[in-house]
Amino acid sequence: MRKKDLAVEVIERLKKEYPETTCTLEYDEAWKLLVSVRLAAQCTDARVNVVVQDLYAVYPTLEDLASAPVDKIEEIVRPCGLGKSKARDISACMIMLRDVYGGHVPDNMKDLLKLPGVGRKSANLIMGDIYKQPAIVTDTHCIRLSNRIGLVNNEKDPKKVEMALWKIIPPEESNQFCHRMVDHGREVCTARTTPYCDRCCLEDICKKRI
């Protein structure tokens, strides 16, 4: 099966398996998604969703967070790990949003990638979830499953995986495809335990490169 045909079949099967899918980071404003996705590095979304509530209780607006001392931000976000670097990036990002972009999160990759602490994964998440544009978020689940299934060949670099997937994933399916890959990676095609291939909806078409 050609990779493009495989991709179409994977998309259709995951749609049936996970008809309702969304980002599991909780947010109600675009800048809050930027904060959460930075905190989510090497941390669970569930923990991030708890920690940001403490953060916003003290600094409820973008302007408040931009004005906050970095060490105070660090005290609050420390449970997410890497507190010093995450606090520094969040502070610098909020300052740039306030001073350069008038408090608005950019709606294009070029400007998003100028923000401190924002890489292609975060920028794609913003483009897809906030601005409803085609986006491929190559997080650890997407990279792991894409390799196992055979959508990419032994490729672990996030940007290279993203570029390879752009060639075979229909743009209109890209955002939800990535969310469903996360769902499947958490529920079935797991990383820290043996994958549950016996109950996988892709079992008969997966390359099983485990």
C-alpha positions in Angstrom: 0.0 0.0 0.0 1.4 3.4 -0.9 2.0 5.8 1.9 -0.7 8.2 0.7 -3.3 5.4 0.5 -2.2 4.2 3.9 -2.6 7.7 5.3 -6.2 7.9 4.0 -7.1 4.5 5.5 -5.5 5.5 8.8 -7.4 8.7 8.9 -10.8 7.0 8.2 -10.3 4.3 10.8 -9.2 6.8 13.5 -12.2 8.9 12.7 -14.5 6.0 13.5 -12.5 5.1 16.6 -12.3 8.6 18.0 -15.2 10.6 16.4 -14.9 13.4 19.0 -11.4 14.7 19.4 -9.8 17.9 20.6 -6.7 19.3 22.2 -6.6 18.1 25.9 -4.9 21.3 27.0 -7.6 23.5 28.5 -7.7 27.2 27.5 -10.2 29.9 26.6 -7.8 32.4 25.0 -5.1 32.0 22.4 -2.3 33.2 24.6 -3.2 30.7 27.3 -2.7 27.9 24.8 0.8 29.2 24.2 1.5 29.1 27.9 0.1 25.6 28.3 1.9 24.1 25.3 5.2 25.5 26.7 4.5 24.0 30.1 3.5 20.6 28.5 7.1 19.9 27.4 8.0 16.7 29.3 4.9 17.1 31.4 1.4 15.7 31.2 -1.5 17.8 29.9 -3.5 16.9 33.0 -0.8 18.4 35.3 -0.5 21.5 33.1 -4.3 22.0 33.3 -4.0 22.1 37.1 -0.9 24.3 37.3 -2.2 27.0 34.9 -5.2 27.5 37.1 -2.9 28.5 39.9 -0.9 30.7 37.5 -4.0 32.6 36.2 -5.4 33.0 39.7 -2.4 35.3 40.3 -1.9 36.6 36.8 -5.3 36.5 35.1 -4.5 38.6 31.9 -1.7 38.5 29.3 -0.6 42.0 30.6 -0.4 40.7 34.2 1.7 37.8 33.1 3.9 40.0 31.0 4.6 42.2 33.9 5.2 39.4 36.4 8.7 38.7 37.8 10.2 35.6 36.2 11.0 34.1 39.6 7.4 34.4 40.7 6.2 32.6 37.5 8.8 29.9 38.2 7.5 29.3 41.7 4.1 28.5 40.3 5.0 26.5 37.2 7.8 24.4 38.9 5.5 21.3 39.3 5.6 21.0 35.5 9.3 20.5 35.5 12.1 22.7 33.9 10.6 25.6 35.8 13.4 28.1 35.2 13.5 27.8 31.4 9.7 27.5 31.1 9.1 30.6 33.2 11.8 32.5 31.3 10.2 31.6 27.9 6.6 32.3 29.1 7.6 35.7 30.4 9.5 36.7 27.3 6.7 35.4 25.1 4.0 37.4 26.9 6.2 40.5 26.8 6.6 40.2 23.1 2.9 39.6 22.5 2.2 42.7 24.6 4.8 45.0 23.1 5.1 43.8 19.5 1.8 42.3 18.6 -0.6 44.4 20.6 -1.7 41.6 22.9 -2.7 39.4 20.0 -1.3 36.0 19.1 0.0 36.0 15.5 -2.0 34.1 12.9 0.9 33.0 10.7 3.9 30.7 11.2 6.5 33.3 10.5 5.5 35.5 13.4 4.6 32.7 15.7 8.1 31.2 15.3 9.6 34.6 16.4 8.0 34.2 19.9 10.4 32.9 22.6 9.9 29.3 23.4 7.7 28.7 20.4 8.8 26.0 17.9 7.0 24.4 15.0 5.0 22.1 17.2 3.5 24.9 19.2 3.1 27.2 16.2 1.2 24.4 14.3 -1.1 23.8 17.3 -2.0 27.5 17.4 -2.6 27.6 13.6 -4.8 24.5 13.8 -6.7 25.0 17.0 -7.0 28.8 17.2 -7.0 29.8 13.5 -8.5 26.6 12.0 -5.8 26.4 9.4 -4.2 23.1 8.2 -1.6 22.1 10.8 0.5 19.1 11.6 1.6 18.9 15.2 4.5 16.4 15.5 4.4 15.7 19.2 5.9 12.4 20.6 2.7 10.5 19.9 2.5 11.6 16.3 6.2 10.8 15.7 6.0 7.4 17.4 2.8 6.2 15.7 3.8 7.6 12.3 7.0 5.4 12.4 5.2 2.3 13.8 2.4 2.4 11.3 4.7 3.1 8.4 3.7 6.6 7.4 7.4 7.6 7.8 10.5 5.5 7.8 12.7 5.5 10.9 12.5 9.3 11.2 12.5 10.9 14.6 13.2 14.6 13.8 10.0 16.5 14.4 10.4 18.8 11.4 11.3 16.0 9.0 8.3 14.0 10.2 6.1 17.0 9.7 7.4 17.6 6.2 6.9 13.9 5.3 3.3 13.9 6.6 2.4 17.1 4.6 3.1 15.0 1.5 0.5 12.3 2.4 -2.1 13.9 4.8 -4.9 15.9 3.1 -4.6 19.5 4.5 -8.2 19.5 5.6 -7.7 16.4 7.7 -4.3 17.4 9.2 -5.4 19.1 12.5 -7.9 16.4 13.6 -5.5 13.6 12.4 -2.9 14.8 14.9 -5.3 15.0 17.8 -6.5 11.5 17.0 -2.9 10.2 16.8 -2.6 11.5 20.4 -5.8 9.8 21.4 -4.6 6.5 19.9 -1.1 6.9 21.3 -2.5 7.2 24.8 -5.1 4.5 24.6 -3.7 1.8 22.4 -0.3 2.4 20.7 1.4 3.3 24.0 5.0 4.2 24.6 5.8 3.0 28.1 3.9 -0.3 27.9 3.6 -2.9 25.2 1.2 -1.6 22.6 -2.3 -3.1 22.7 -2.1 -4.4 19.1 -4.9 -7.0 19.8 -7.4 -4.2 20.1 -6.0 -1.7 17.6 -8.2 -0.6 14.7 -5.1 -0.4 12.5 -3.7 -3.8 13.4 -4.1 -5.3 9.9 -2.5 -2.4 8.0 0.2 -1.3 10.5 3.8 -2.0 9.7 4.4 -2.7 13.4 7.8 -1.1 13.5 8.1 -1.3 17.3 
